[in-house]
Amino acid sequence: MSDIPLHMLDSIQIQELSPEQLEPRTHGKLSVVIPMDDMELILRQMWKSRDTEPKMGELYDKYTELTTFE
C-alpha cells in the first residue's frame, strides 16, 4: 500500500499512458510524470528553502538542470 495520506487521494488524477510513457526513464524507486507548470512551482518552493534545508538546495540544483531546455 502506498504512503499517500487519505485526504490527498481525491486530488490524484489517473490517466491512461502510452507504451512509451510506461518505460522507465530514470533510476530509483519511483518515477513520476508531472506537468511542467507543476514542476516550476515545486522548483520555486525548493529555491525558497534551499539555504535552510541543504537537501532542498541539492534537489533544486538537480531538477533545475534537468528541466532547463536550451
C-alpha positions as semicolon CSV with decimal commas, in nm:
position;residue;x (nm);y (nm);z (nm)
1;M;0,000;0,000;0,000
2;S;0,125;0,350;-0,077
3;D;0,204;0,613;0,182
4;I;-0,031;0,872;0,032
5;P;-0,238;1,046;0,302
6;L;-0,607;0,970;0,264
7;H;-0,701;1,339;0,235
8;M;-0,489;1,361;-0,083
9;L;-0,645;1,067;-0,265
10;D;-0,923;1,276;-0,415
11;S;-0,668;1,504;-0,587
12;I;-0,485;1,223;-0,766
13;Q;-0,559;1,207;-1,136
14;I;-0,520;0,879;-1,319
15;Q;-0,470;0,882;-1,691
16;E;-0,402;0,617;-1,947
17;L;-0,037;0,620;-2,056
18;S;0,114;0,527;-2,389
19;P;0,364;0,237;-2,403
20;E;0,649;0,489;-2,434
21;Q;0,537;0,665;-2,116
22;L;0,535;0,337;-1,927
23;E;0,902;0,271;-1,997
24;P;1,130;0,357;-1,702
25;R;1,329;0,670;-1,775
26;T;1,522;0,725;-1,453
27;H;1,690;0,521;-1,185
28;G;1,548;0,493;-0,839
29;K;1,249;0,353;-0,662
30;L;0,982;0,567;-0,827
31;S;0,943;0,763;-1,145
32;V;0,662;1,011;-1,196
33;V;0,536;1,227;-1,479
34;I;0,410;1,570;-1,381
35;P;0,311;1,875;-1,584
36;M;0,596;2,124;-1,631
37;D;0,383;2,401;-1,477
38;D;0,363;2,197;-1,157
39;M;0,737;2,130;-1,165
40;E;0,806;2,501;-1,192
41;L;0,604;2,559;-0,874
42;I;0,785;2,275;-0,696
43;L;1,122;2,420;-0,801
44;R;1,018;2,764;-0,676
45;Q;0,943;2,617;-0,332
46;M;1,274;2,428;-0,334
47;W;1,454;2,752;-0,416
48;K;1,287;2,930;-0,125
49;S;1,412;2,671;0,125
50;R;1,748;2,590;-0,037
51;D;1,950;2,778;0,229
52;T;1,768;2,648;0,536
53;E;1,731;2,289;0,412
54;P;2,053;2,164;0,247
55;K;1,877;1,871;0,079
56;M;1,632;2,112;-0,086
57;G;1,930;2,301;-0,229
58;E;2,069;1,977;-0,374
59;L;1,733;1,882;-0,523
60;Y;1,683;2,231;-0,662
61;D;2,018;2,214;-0,843
62;K;1,947;1,862;-0,969
63;Y;1,599;1,926;-1,106
64;T;1,665;2,277;-1,235
65;E;1,937;2,131;-1,455
66;L;1,702;1,859;-1,579
67;T;1,418;2,098;-1,658
68;T;1,617;2,376;-1,827
69;F;1,587;2,338;-2,201
70;E;1,809;2,543;-2,430
